[in-house]
Amino acid sequence: MQTQHSPTRIRISWPAGHLTASLDSTPTTQALMEALPFTSTAQTWGEEVYFDTSVSVSRETDARQVVEPGTVAFWTDGDALALPYGPTPISRGDECRLASPCNVLGRLDGDPRRLATVRAGDPIRVEAITD
């Protein structure tokens, strides 16, 4: 019987708040974890926050463009983490439609609508949570 790895957890902080996220074990998650901690500059696109990671990875075979609110996604076209919490300018209805298919890394813990307090230009810090 295989032992379960505890999920990889990160904290994403900005001036008005922070969220934690639980990430699945994927090649993109591994590359991201090797780059932590880092600080970036927030951008917003509809009800999505995204920011450069300086991590460059390939699109994974299960990359998706439409995801649930609170999904932690990696936008390979922009080397950025994408954190949707509601519709984007290209959404149909209430869906979270990303700019292009993204690697899905995991989910935010707690209410993803807290991302609404992020402003474009805010500093964003991402760090590993070590229990």
The first five atom37 places (N, CA, C, CB, O) and aatype in JSON, in Angstrom:
{
  "aatype": [12, 5, 16, 5, 8, 15, 14, 16, 1, 9, 1, 9, 15, 17, 14, 0, 7, 8, 10, 16, 0, 15, 10, 3, 15, 16, 14, 16, 16, 5, 0, 10, 12, 6, 0, 10, 14, 13, 16, 15, 16, 0, 5, 16, 17, 7, 6, 6, 19, 18, 13, 3, 16, 15, 19, 15, 19, 15, 1, 6, 16, 3, 0, 1, 5, 19, 19, 6, 14, 7, 16, 19, 0, 13, 17, 16, 3, 7, 3, 0, 10, 0, 10, 14, 18, 7, 14, 16, 14, 9, 15, 1, 7, 3, 6, 4, 1, 10, 0, 15, 14, 4, 2, 19, 10, 7, 1, 10, 3, 7, 3, 14, 1, 1, 10, 0, 16, 19, 1, 0, 7, 3, 14, 9, 1, 19, 6, 0, 9, 16, 3],
  "atom_mask": [
    [1, 1, 1, 1, 1],
    [1, 1, 1, 1, 1],
    [1, 1, 1, 1, 1],
    [1, 1, 1, 1, 1],
    [1, 1, 1, 1, 1],
    [1, 1, 1, 1, 1],
    [1, 1, 1, 1, 1],
    [1, 1, 1, 1, 1],
    [1, 1, 1, 1, 1],
    [1, 1, 1, 1, 1],
    [1, 1, 1, 1, 1],
    [1, 1, 1, 1, 1],
    [1, 1, 1, 1, 1],
    [1, 1, 1, 1, 1],
    [1, 1, 1, 1, 1],
    [1, 1, 1, 1, 1],
    [1, 1, 1, 0, 1],
    [1, 1, 1, 1, 1],
    [1, 1, 1, 1, 1],
    [1, 1, 1, 1, 1],
    [1, 1, 1, 1, 1],
    [1, 1, 1, 1, 1],
    [1, 1, 1, 1, 1],
    [1, 1, 1, 1, 1],
    [1, 1, 1, 1, 1],
    [1, 1, 1, 1, 1],
    [1, 1, 1, 1, 1],
    [1, 1, 1, 1, 1],
    [1, 1, 1, 1, 1],
    [1, 1, 1, 1, 1],
    [1, 1, 1, 1, 1],
    [1, 1, 1, 1, 1],
    [1, 1, 1, 1, 1],
    [1, 1, 1, 1, 1],
    [1, 1, 1, 1, 1],
    [1, 1, 1, 1, 1],
    [1, 1, 1, 1, 1],
    [1, 1, 1, 1, 1],
    [1, 1, 1, 1, 1],
    [1, 1, 1, 1, 1],
    [1, 1, 1, 1, 1],
    [1, 1, 1, 1, 1],
    [1, 1, 1, 1, 1],
    [1, 1, 1, 1, 1],
    [1, 1, 1, 1, 1],
    [1, 1, 1, 0, 1],
    [1, 1, 1, 1, 1],
    [1, 1, 1, 1, 1],
    [1, 1, 1, 1, 1],
    [1, 1, 1, 1, 1],
    [1, 1, 1, 1, 1],
    [1, 1, 1, 1, 1],
    [1, 1, 1, 1, 1],
    [1, 1, 1, 1, 1],
    [1, 1, 1, 1, 1],
    [1, 1, 1, 1, 1],
    [1, 1, 1, 1, 1],
    [1, 1, 1, 1, 1],
    [1, 1, 1, 1, 1],
    [1, 1, 1, 1, 1],
    [1, 1, 1, 1, 1],
    [1, 1, 1, 1, 1],
    [1, 1, 1, 1, 1],
    [1, 1, 1, 1, 1],
    [1, 1, 1, 1, 1],
    [1, 1, 1, 1, 1],
    [1, 1, 1, 1, 1],
    [1, 1, 1, 1, 1],
    [1, 1, 1, 1, 1],
    [1, 1, 1, 0, 1],
    [1, 1, 1, 1, 1],
    [1, 1, 1, 1, 1],
    [1, 1, 1, 1, 1],
    [1, 1, 1, 1, 1],
    [1, 1, 1, 1, 1],
    [1, 1, 1, 1, 1],
    [1, 1, 1, 1, 1],
    [1, 1, 1, 0, 1],
    [1, 1, 1, 1, 1],
    [1, 1, 1, 1, 1],
    [1, 1, 1, 1, 1],
    [1, 1, 1, 1, 1],
    [1, 1, 1, 1, 1],
    [1, 1, 1, 1, 1],
    [1, 1, 1, 1, 1],
    [1, 1, 1, 0, 1],
    [1, 1, 1, 1, 1],
    [1, 1, 1, 1, 1],
    [1, 1, 1, 1, 1],
    [1, 1, 1, 1, 1],
    [1, 1, 1, 1, 1],
    [1, 1, 1, 1, 1],
    [1, 1, 1, 0, 1],
    [1, 1, 1, 1, 1],
    [1, 1, 1, 1, 1],
    [1, 1, 1, 1, 1],
    [1, 1, 1, 1, 1],
    [1, 1, 1, 1, 1],
    [1, 1, 1, 1, 1],
    [1, 1, 1, 1, 1],
    [1, 1, 1, 1, 1],
    [1, 1, 1, 1, 1],
    [1, 1, 1, 1, 1],
    [1, 1, 1, 1, 1],
    [1, 1, 1, 1, 1],
    [1, 1, 1, 0, 1],
    [1, 1, 1, 1, 1],
    [1, 1, 1, 1, 1],
    [1, 1, 1, 1, 1],
    [1, 1, 1, 0, 1],
    [1, 1, 1, 1, 1],
    [1, 1, 1, 1, 1],
    [1, 1, 1, 1, 1],
    [1, 1, 1, 1, 1],
    [1, 1, 1, 1, 1],
    [1, 1, 1, 1, 1],
    [1, 1, 1, 1, 1],
    [1, 1, 1, 1, 1],
    [1, 1, 1, 1, 1],
    [1, 1, 1, 1, 1],
    [1, 1, 1, 0, 1],
    [1, 1, 1, 1, 1],
    [1, 1, 1, 1, 1],
    [1, 1, 1, 1, 1],
    [1, 1, 1, 1, 1],
    [1, 1, 1, 1, 1],
    [1, 1, 1, 1, 1],
    [1, 1, 1, 1, 1],
    [1, 1, 1, 1, 1],
    [1, 1, 1, 1, 1],
    [1, 1, 1, 1, 1]
  ],
  "atom_positions": [
    [[0.84, -1.19, 0.0], [0.0, 0.0, 0.0], [0.88, 1.25, 0.0], [-0.96, 0.0, 1.23], [1.84, 1.35, 0.77]],
    [[0.55, 2.2, -0.88], [1.35, 3.42, -0.97], [1.0, 4.36, 0.17], [1.13, 4.12, -2.33], [-0.15, 4.43, 0.61]],
    [[2.0, 5.08, 0.63], [1.72, 6.09, 1.65], [1.28, 7.37, 0.93], [2.98, 6.35, 2.56], [1.81, 7.71, -0.13]],
    [[0.33, 8.05, 1.51], [-0.17, 9.29, 0.93], [0.81, 10.41, 1.3], [-1.62, 9.62, 1.43], [1.17, 10.58, 2.46]],
    [[1.22, 11.16, 0.29], [2.01, 12.36, 0.58], [1.04, 13.44, 1.05], [2.82, 12.84, -0.68], [-0.06, 13.57, 0.51]],
    [[1.47, 14.21, 2.06], [0.6, 15.32, 2.44], [0.65, 16.33, 1.29], [1.05, 15.97, 3.82], [1.67, 16.47, 0.63]],
    [[-0.46, 17.03, 1.06], [-0.47, 17.94, -0.09], [0.56, 19.05, 0.09], [-1.87, 18.55, -0.29], [0.88, 19.45, 1.21]],
    [[1.07, 19.51, -1.02], [1.97, 20.65, -1.01], [1.13, 21.89, -0.77], [2.79, 20.75, -2.35], [0.11, 22.1, -1.43]],
    [[1.55, 22.73, 0.18], [0.76, 23.92, 0.49], [1.59, 25.17, 0.32], [0.2, 23.85, 1.92], [2.78, 25.21, 0.65]],
    [[0.93, 26.22, -0.2], [1.59, 27.51, -0.37], [0.71, 28.6, 0.25], [1.86, 27.81, -1.87], [-0.49, 28.43, 0.42]],
    [[1.35, 29.71, 0.57], [0.64, 30.91, 1.03], [0.86, 32.0, -0.01], [1.14, 31.37, 2.46], [1.98, 32.24, -0.45]],
    [[-0.23, 32.64, -0.39], [-0.2, 33.74, -1.35], [-0.65, 34.99, -0.59], [-1.13, 33.46, -2.63], [-1.78, 35.04, -0.1]],
    [[0.22, 35.98, -0.47], [-0.06, 37.16, 0.35], [-0.03, 38.42, -0.52], [0.95, 37.28, 1.51], [0.77, 38.52, -1.45]],
    [[-0.91, 39.36, -0.2], [-0.92, 40.68, -0.84], [-1.29, 41.69, 0.23], [-1.93, 40.73, -2.05], [-1.66, 41.29, 1.33]],
    [[-1.19, 43.01, -0.05], [-1.36, 43.99, 1.04], [-2.66, 43.87, 1.82], [-1.29, 45.36, 0.47], [-2.67, 44.13, 3.02]],
    [[-3.76, 43.47, 1.18], [-5.06, 43.43, 1.87], [-5.4, 42.06, 2.43], [-6.15, 43.86, 0.93], [-6.46, 41.91, 3.05]],
    [[-4.55, 41.05, 2.24], [-4.92, 39.75, 2.78], [-4.01, 38.63, 2.3], [0.0, 0.0, 0.0], [-2.95, 38.88, 1.73]],
    [[-4.45, 37.4, 2.54], [-3.7, 36.24, 2.05], [-4.64, 35.04, 1.95], [-2.49, 35.92, 2.99], [-5.69, 35.01, 2.59]],
    [[-4.24, 34.08, 1.16], [-4.92, 32.79, 1.05], [-3.87, 31.7, 1.04], [-5.82, 32.73, -0.24], [-2.72, 31.94, 0.67]],
    [[-4.27, 30.52, 1.45], [-3.39, 29.37, 1.28], [-4.0, 28.49, 0.19], [-3.21, 28.58, 2.63], [-5.18, 28.6, -0.13]],
    [[-3.18, 27.61, -0.36], [-3.64, 26.7, -1.41], [-3.0, 25.35, -1.2], [-3.3, 27.26, -2.81], [-1.87, 25.24, -0.71]],
    [[-3.73, 24.32, -1.58], [-3.23, 22.94, -1.56], [-3.01, 22.52, -3.0], [-4.22, 21.96, -0.82], [-3.93, 22.56, -3.82]],
    [[-1.77, 22.11, -3.31], [-1.4, 21.79, -4.68], [-1.2, 20.3, -4.85], [-0.12, 22.54, -5.08], [-0.7, 19.61, -3.96]],
    [[-1.6, 19.8, -6.01], [-1.39, 18.4, -6.35], [0.06, 18.2, -6.78], [-2.36, 17.96, -7.48], [0.77, 19.15, -7.09]],
    [[0.47, 16.95, -6.77], [1.83, 16.63, -7.19], [1.87, 16.54, -8.72], [2.32, 15.29, -6.54], [1.48, 15.53, -9.31]],
    [[2.34, 17.61, -9.34], [2.46, 17.65, -10.8], [3.84, 18.18, -11.15], [1.34, 18.54, -11.45], [4.5, 18.78, -10.29]],
    [[4.3, 17.98, -12.38], [5.6, 18.56, -12.77], [5.63, 20.08, -12.6], [5.92, 18.2, -14.22], [6.65, 20.65, -12.23]],
    [[4.5, 20.74, -12.89], [4.46, 22.2, -12.75], [4.55, 22.61, -11.29], [3.17, 22.77, -13.38], [5.26, 23.56, -10.95]],
    [[3.83, 21.9, -10.4], [3.93, 22.19, -8.97], [5.37, 22.06, -8.5], [3.01, 21.25, -8.16], [5.86, 22.9, -7.76]],
    [[6.04, 21.0, -8.94], [7.43, 20.78, -8.53], [8.32, 21.95, -8.98], [7.96, 19.45, -9.11], [9.15, 22.43, -8.21]],
    [[8.15, 22.39, -10.22], [8.96, 23.51, -10.73], [8.66, 24.78, -9.95], [8.68, 23.74, -12.23], [9.56, 25.56, -9.64]],
    [[7.38, 25.0, -9.62], [6.99, 26.18, -8.86], [7.61, 26.15, -7.47], [5.46, 26.27, -8.76], [8.15, 27.16, -7.0]],
    [[7.54, 25.0, -6.81], [8.07, 24.89, -5.44], [9.57, 25.18, -5.4], [7.79, 23.51, -4.87], [10.07, 25.74, -4.43]],
    [[10.28, 24.78, -6.46], [11.72, 25.04, -6.51], [12.03, 26.52, -6.62], [12.35, 24.3, -7.68], [13.13, 26.95, -6.27]],
    [[11.06, 27.32, -7.11], [11.27, 28.76, -7.28], [10.89, 29.57, -6.05], [10.48, 29.25, -8.48], [11.17, 30.77, -5.98]],
    [[10.24, 28.92, -5.07], [9.76, 29.66, -3.89], [10.87, 29.94, -2.9], [8.66, 28.89, -3.21], [11.85, 29.2, -2.86]],
    [[10.75, 31.01, -2.09], [9.68, 32.02, -2.18], [10.01, 33.06, -3.26], [9.48, 32.71, -0.8], [11.17, 33.22, -3.63]],
    [[8.99, 33.74, -3.74], [9.23, 34.84, -4.67], [8.15, 35.91, -4.48], [9.25, 34.33, -6.14], [7.08, 35.65, -3.94]],
    [[8.48, 37.09, -4.95], [7.53, 38.2, -4.94], [7.3, 38.62, -6.38], [8.04, 39.4, -4.07], [8.24, 38.66, -7.18]],
    [[6.06, 38.94, -6.71], [5.7, 39.33, -8.07], [4.76, 40.52, -7.99], [5.06, 38.14, -8.84], [4.49, 41.05, -6.91]],
    [[4.25, 40.94, -9.14], [3.32, 42.06, -9.21], [1.99, 41.56, -9.76], [3.89, 43.21, -10.09], [1.94, 40.96, -10.83]],
    [[0.93, 41.82, -9.03], [-0.4, 41.33, -9.41], [-0.92, 42.05, -10.65], [-1.37, 41.5, -8.26], [-0.74, 43.25, -10.81]],
    [[-1.58, 41.29, -11.51], [-2.37, 41.81, -12.62], [-3.77, 41.25, -12.43], [-1.76, 41.4, -14.04], [-3.95, 40.2, -11.83]],
    [[-4.77, 41.96, -12.94], [-6.13, 41.45, -12.87], [-6.72, 41.42, -14.27], [-7.0, 42.31, -11.93], [-6.39, 42.24, -15.13]],
    [[-7.61, 40.45, -14.49], [-8.28, 40.28, -15.77], [-9.68, 39.77, -15.47], [-7.51, 39.29, -16.73], [-9.87, 38.58, -15.24]],
    [[-10.65, 40.68, -15.46], [-11.97, 40.3, -14.97], [-11.83, 39.86, -13.52], [0.0, 0.0, 0.0], [-11.15, 40.52, -12.74]],
    [[-12.48, 38.75, -13.17], [-12.37, 38.23, -11.8], [-11.32, 37.13, -11.75], [-13.74, 37.71, -11.29], [-11.59, 35.99, -11.36]],
    [[-10.12, 37.52, -12.16], [-8.94, 36.63, -12.1], [-7.75, 37.48, -11.7], [-8.69, 35.9, -13.47], [-7.59, 38.61, -12.17]],
    [[-6.93, 36.92, -10.82], [-5.64, 37.54, -10.46], [-4.56, 36.66, -11.07], [-5.46, 37.68, -8.89], [-4.61, 35.44, -10.96]],
    [[-3.59, 37.29, -11.72], [-2.47, 36.5, -12.24], [-1.19, 37.28, -12.04], [-2.67, 36.14, -13.74], [-1.2, 38.51, -11.92]],
    [[-0.07, 36.56, -12.01], [1.22, 37.2, -11.79], [2.35, 36.31, -12.27], [1.41, 37.55, -10.31], [2.26, 35.08, -12.25]],
    [[3.41, 36.96, -12.71], [4.58, 36.27, -13.25], [5.28, 35.48, -12.16], [5.55, 37.28, -13.9], [5.38, 35.92, -11.01]],
    [[5.77, 34.29, -12.53], [6.47, 33.43, -11.57], [7.94, 33.25, -11.91], [5.8, 32.08, -11.51], [8.71, 32.77, -11.08]],
    [[8.35, 33.63, -13.12], [9.69, 33.35, -13.67], [9.95, 31.85, -13.8], [10.77, 33.99, -12.8], [11.09, 31.44, -14.01]],
    [[8.9, 31.03, -13.67], [9.0, 29.59, -13.9], [8.48, 29.34, -15.32], [8.17, 28.76, -12.83], [7.43, 29.85, -15.7]],
    [[9.23, 28.55, -16.08], [8.79, 28.24, -17.44], [8.63, 26.73, -17.57], [9.81, 28.78, -18.5], [9.59, 25.98, -17.4]],
    [[7.41, 26.29, -17.88], [7.12, 24.86, -18.03], [6.26, 24.67, -19.27], [6.4, 24.3, -16.76], [5.72, 25.62, -19.83]],
    [[6.15, 23.42, -19.69], [5.31, 23.08, -20.84], [3.88, 22.87, -20.39], [5.85, 21.83, -21.55], [3.61, 22.57, -19.23]],
    [[2.97, 23.03, -21.33], [1.57, 22.74, -21.05], [1.41, 21.24, -20.83], [0.65, 23.23, -22.21], [1.9, 20.44, -21.62]],
    [[0.73, 20.87, -19.75], [0.51, 19.46, -19.45], [-0.68, 18.93, -20.25], [0.29, 19.25, -17.93], [-1.51, 19.71, -20.72]],
    [[-0.77, 17.6, -20.39], [-1.79, 17.0, -21.26], [-3.2, 17.25, -20.74], [-1.55, 15.51, -21.38], [-4.15, 17.25, -21.52]],
    [[-3.36, 17.47, -19.42], [-4.7, 17.69, -18.87], [-4.99, 19.17, -18.63], [-4.86, 16.93, -17.57], [-5.86, 19.51, -17.83]],
    [[-4.27, 20.06, -19.33], [-4.5, 21.5, -19.18], [-5.95, 21.83, -19.55], [-3.5, 22.32, -20.07], [-6.52, 21.22, -20.46]],
    [[-6.53, 22.8, -18.83], [-7.93, 23.16, -19.07], [-8.07, 24.67, -19.18], [-8.84, 22.61, -17.94], [-7.3, 25.43, -18.57]],
    [[-9.07, 25.1, -19.96], [-9.34, 26.53, -20.1], [-10.49, 26.98, -19.2], [-9.65, 26.86, -21.54], [-10.49, 28.11, -18.71]],
    [[-11.47, 26.11, -18.99], [-12.59, 26.44, -18.11], [-12.4, 25.67, -16.81], [-13.98, 26.1, -18.78], [-12.3, 24.44, -16.81]],
    [[-12.35, 26.39, -15.69], [-12.05, 25.79, -14.39], [-13.04, 26.33, -13.36], [-10.58, 26.09, -13.95], [-13.79, 27.27, -13.62]],
    [[-13.04, 25.71, -12.19], [-13.88, 26.16, -11.09], [-13.25, 27.38, -10.42], [-14.09, 25.01, -10.05], [-12.03, 27.53, -10.42]],
    [[-14.09, 28.28, -9.83], [-13.52, 29.36, -9.03], [-12.63, 28.78, -7.93], [-14.65, 30.24, -8.41], [-12.98, 27.76, -7.33]],
    [[-11.51, 29.41, -7.68], [-10.6, 28.93, -6.64], [-9.57, 27.93, -7.13], [0.0, 0.0, 0.0], [-8.76, 27.44, -6.34]],
    [[-9.58, 27.62, -8.43], [-8.56, 26.75, -8.99], [-7.23, 27.49, -9.02], [-8.96, 26.26, -10.42], [-7.18, 28.67, -9.37]],
    [[-6.15, 26.8, -8.67], [-4.8, 27.35, -8.85], [-4.31, 26.8, -10.19], [-3.82, 26.96, -7.64], [-4.09, 25.6, -10.34]],
    [[-4.14, 27.71, -11.15], [-3.77, 27.31, -12.5], [-2.46, 27.96, -12.88], [-4.88, 27.68, -13.52], [-2.11, 29.04, -12.38]],
    [[-1.72, 27.3, -13.78], [-0.46, 27.87, -14.28], [-0.64, 28.15, -15.76], [0.76, 26.89, -14.03], [-0.87, 27.25, -16.56]],
    [[-0.52, 29.44, -16.1], [-0.69, 29.89, -17.48], [0.67, 29.78, -18.18], [-1.23, 31.37, -17.54], [1.54, 30.63, -18.01]],
    [[0.83, 28.7, -18.98], [2.14, 28.44, -19.59], [2.51, 29.5, -20.62], [2.14, 27.06, -20.25], [3.7, 29.76, -20.85]],
    [[1.51, 30.13, -21.26], [1.82, 31.16, -22.26], [2.44, 32.4, -21.63], [0.55, 31.56, -23.02], [3.13, 33.16, -22.3]],
    [[2.21, 32.6, -20.32], [2.72, 33.8, -19.67], [3.61, 33.52, -18.48], [0.0, 0.0, 0.0], [3.97, 34.44, -17.75]],
    [[3.99, 32.25, -18.26], [4.81, 31.86, -17.1], [4.22, 32.44, -15.81], [6.27, 32.35, -17.28], [4.95, 32.94, -14.95]],
    [[2.89, 32.35, -15.68], [2.2, 33.02, -14.58], [1.26, 32.07, -13.85], [1.42, 34.24, -15.1], [0.73, 31.12, -14.44]],
    [[1.06, 32.34, -12.56], [-0.02, 31.7, -11.83], [-1.29, 32.47, -12.12], [0.28, 31.63, -10.29], [-1.29, 33.7, -12.1]],
    [[-2.36, 31.75, -12.39], [-3.67, 32.36, -12.64], [-4.63, 31.86, -11.58], [-4.2, 32.02, -14.07], [-4.78, 30.65, -11.38]],
    [[-5.28, 32.8, -10.89], [-6.17, 32.47, -9.78], [-7.55, 33.06, -10.07], [-5.61, 33.02, -8.42], [-7.83, 34.19, -9.67]],
    [[-8.42, 32.3, -10.77], [-9.75, 32.83, -11.08], [-10.7, 32.68, -9.9], [-10.32, 32.12, -12.3], [-10.68, 31.67, -9.19]],
    [[-11.52, 33.71, -9.69], [-12.55, 33.61, -8.65], [-13.93, 33.96, -9.2], [-12.21, 34.53, -7.47], [-14.91, 33.99, -8.45]],
    [[-14.02, 34.22, -10.49], [-15.29, 34.54, -11.13], [-15.06, 34.7, -12.62], [0.0, 0.0, 0.0], [-14.01, 34.32, -13.13]],
    [[-16.03, 35.27, -13.33], [-15.92, 35.38, -14.79], [-14.77, 36.29, -15.23], [-17.22, 35.91, -15.35], [-14.42, 37.26, -14.57]],
    [[-14.2, 35.94, -16.37], [-13.17, 36.77, -17.03], [-13.83, 37.41, -18.26], [-11.89, 35.91, -17.44], [-14.97, 37.07, -18.59]],
    [[-13.14, 38.32, -18.94], [-13.75, 38.98, -20.11], [-14.19, 38.02, -21.22], [-12.78, 39.95, -20.68], [-15.03, 38.41, -22.04]],
    [[-13.67, 36.79, -21.27], [-14.09, 35.87, -22.33], [-14.98, 34.75, -21.8], [-12.86, 35.28, -23.0], [-15.27, 33.8, -22.54]],
    [[-15.42, 34.84, -20.55], [-16.3, 33.81, -19.98], [-17.65, 33.81, -20.69], [-16.5, 34.03, -18.47], [-18.1, 34.83, -21.21]],
    [[-18.27, 32.65, -20.71], [-19.65, 32.51, -21.15], [-20.49, 32.28, -19.9], [-19.83, 31.33, -22.21], [-20.38, 31.24, -19.26]],
    [[-21.31, 33.24, -19.56], [-22.07, 33.12, -18.32], [-21.16, 33.32, -17.11], [0.0, 0.0, 0.0], [-20.31, 34.21, -17.11]],
    [[-21.36, 32.49, -16.07], [-20.62, 32.66, -14.81], [-19.34, 31.84, -14.74], [-21.5, 32.29, -13.66], [-18.67, 31.83, -13.7]],
    [[-18.98, 31.15, -15.83], [-17.8, 30.28, -15.79], [-16.5, 31.08, -15.61], [-17.72, 29.43, -17.07], [-16.45, 32.28, -15.89]],
    [[-15.47, 30.39, -15.13], [-14.11, 30.95, -15.09], [-13.4, 30.44, -16.33], [-13.33, 30.53, -13.75], [-12.96, 29.29, -16.37]],
    [[-13.28, 31.29, -17.35], [-12.61, 30.89, -18.59], [-11.27, 31.61, -18.64], [-13.49, 31.22, -19.85], [-11.22, 32.84, -18.7]],
    [[-10.19, 30.83, -18.63], [-8.84, 31.39, -18.67], [-8.48, 31.8, -20.09], [-7.8, 30.36, -18.13], [-9.16, 31.4, -21.04]],
    [[-7.42, 32.6, -20.23], [-7.02, 33.13, -21.53], [-6.7, 32.02, -22.53], [-5.82, 34.05, -21.38], [-6.96, 32.16, -23.73]],
    [[-6.14, 30.93, -22.04], [-5.82, 29.76, -22.86], [-5.72, 28.58, -21.9], [-4.47, 29.97, -23.7], [-5.72, 28.79, -20.69]],
    [[-5.64, 27.35, -22.4], [-5.57, 26.21, -21.47], [-4.37, 26.34, -20.52], [-5.47, 24.89, -22.26], [-3.26, 26.68, -20.92]],
    [[-4.65, 26.07, -19.25], [-3.64, 26.2, -18.19], [-3.45, 24.87, -17.48], [-4.05, 27.31, -17.17], [-4.36, 24.04, -17.45]],
    [[-2.27, 24.66, -16.92], [-2.01, 23.5, -16.08], [-2.72, 23.73, -14.75], [-0.47, 23.27, -15.87], [-2.56, 24.78, -14.12]],
    [[-3.5, 22.74, -14.33], [-4.22, 22.85, -13.06], [-3.34, 22.28, -11.95], [-5.61, 22.1, -13.12], [-2.92, 21.12, -12.0]],
    [[-3.06, 23.11, -10.94], [-2.14, 22.71, -9.86], [-2.86, 22.29, -8.59], [-1.2, 23.85, -9.54], [-2.36, 21.44, -7.84]],
    [[-4.04, 22.87, -8.33], [-4.72, 22.56, -7.09], [-5.82, 23.56, -6.83], [0.0, 0.0, 0.0], [-6.39, 24.13, -7.76]],
    [[-6.12, 23.76, -5.53], [-7.24, 24.63, -5.15], [-6.84, 25.55, -4.01], [-8.46, 23.8, -4.76], [-6.03, 25.2, -3.15]],
    [[-7.45, 26.74, -4.03], [-7.31, 27.64, -2.9], [-8.08, 27.08, -1.72], [-7.8, 29.07, -3.26], [-9.14, 26.47, -1.9]],
    [[-7.55, 27.28, -0.52], [-8.27, 26.93, 0.71], [-9.1, 28.17, 1.09], [-7.27, 26.5, 1.89], [-8.6, 29.29, 1.0]],
    [[-10.33, 27.98, 1.49], [-11.12, 29.14, 1.89], [-11.81, 29.79, 0.71], [0.0, 0.0, 0.0], [-11.88, 29.2, -0.37]],
    [[-12.33, 30.99, 0.91], [-13.17, 31.67, -0.08], [-12.33, 32.36, -1.14], [-14.09, 32.69, 0.62], [-11.62, 33.31, -0.84]],
    [[-12.41, 31.88, -2.41], [-11.59, 32.51, -3.45], [-11.99, 33.96, -3.72], [-11.7, 31.71, -4.74], [-11.2, 34.7, -4.31]],
    [[-13.19, 34.38, -3.3], [-13.6, 35.77, -3.54], [-12.78, 36.76, -2.74], [-15.07, 35.94, -3.21], [-12.86, 37.97, -2.98]],
    [[-11.99, 36.27, -1.79], [-11.06, 37.17, -1.08], [-10.06, 37.78, -2.05], [-10.32, 36.41, 0.05], [-9.47, 38.82, -1.77]],
    [[-9.86, 37.13, -3.21], [-8.96, 37.69, -4.22], [-9.48, 39.0, -4.79], [-8.76, 36.69, -5.35], [-8.72, 39.74, -5.42]],
    [[-10.75, 39.32, -4.57], [-11.31, 40.58, -5.07], [-10.61, 41.8, -4.44], [-12.81, 40.64, -4.78], [-10.73, 42.91, -4.95]],
    [[-9.89, 41.58, -3.32], [-9.19, 42.69, -2.67], [-7.82, 42.94, -3.28], [-9.05, 42.43, -1.18], [-7.14, 43.89, -2.9]],
    [[-7.4, 42.1, -4.23], [-6.11, 42.32, -4.9], [-6.3, 43.4, -5.96], [-5.57, 40.99, -5.54], [-7.26, 43.36, -6.73]],
    [[-5.39, 44.36, -5.99], [-5.42, 45.42, -6.99], [-4.26, 45.23, -7.95], [-5.35, 46.82, -6.32], [-3.18, 44.79, -7.55]],
    [[-4.47, 45.56, -9.22], [-3.39, 45.49, -10.2], [-2.23, 46.35, -9.69], [-3.87, 45.98, -11.62], [-2.42, 47.49, -9.27]],
    [[-1.02, 45.78, -9.74], [0.16, 46.48, -9.24], [0.53, 46.13, -7.82], [0.0, 0.0, 0.0], [1.63, 46.47, -7.37]],
    [[-0.37, 45.45, -7.08], [-0.04, 45.04, -5.72], [1.14, 44.06, -5.74], [-1.27, 44.4, -5.02], [1.24, 43.24, -6.65]],
    [[2.02, 44.14, -4.75], [3.03, 43.09, -4.61], [2.36, 41.81, -4.11], [4.16, 43.53, -3.64], [1.51, 41.84, -3.22]],
    [[2.75, 40.71, -4.68], [2.22, 39.38, -4.3], [3.42, 38.54, -3.88], [1.42, 38.69, -5.49], [4.41, 38.46, -4.6]],
    [[3.32, 37.91, -2.7], [4.39, 37.03, -2.25], [3.85, 35.62, -2.19], [4.95, 37.47, -0.87], [2.76, 35.39, -1.68]],
    [[4.62, 34.67, -2.72], [4.24, 33.27, -2.68], [5.34, 32.51, -1.94], [4.02, 32.69, -4.11], [6.52, 32.63, -2.27]],
    [[4.94, 31.74, -0.95], [5.92, 30.98, -0.16], [5.36, 29.62, 0.18], [6.32, 31.74, 1.13], [4.14, 29.43, 0.24]],
    [[6.25, 28.68, 0.42], [5.85, 27.33, 0.82], [5.43, 27.36, 2.29], [7.0, 26.32, 0.6], [5.99, 28.1, 3.09]],
    [[4.43, 26.55, 2.63], [4.04, 26.34, 4.02], [4.65, 25.02, 4.44], [2.46, 26.35, 4.2], [4.35, 23.97, 3.86]],
    [[5.51, 25.07, 5.44], [6.12, 23.85, 5.93], [5.57, 23.58, 7.31], [7.68, 23.95, 5.95], [5.76, 24.36, 8.24]],
    [[4.89, 22.46, 7.44], [4.27, 22.12, 8.75], [5.27, 21.41, 9.64], [3.01, 21.23, 8.55], [4.94, 21.05, 10.77]]
  ]
}
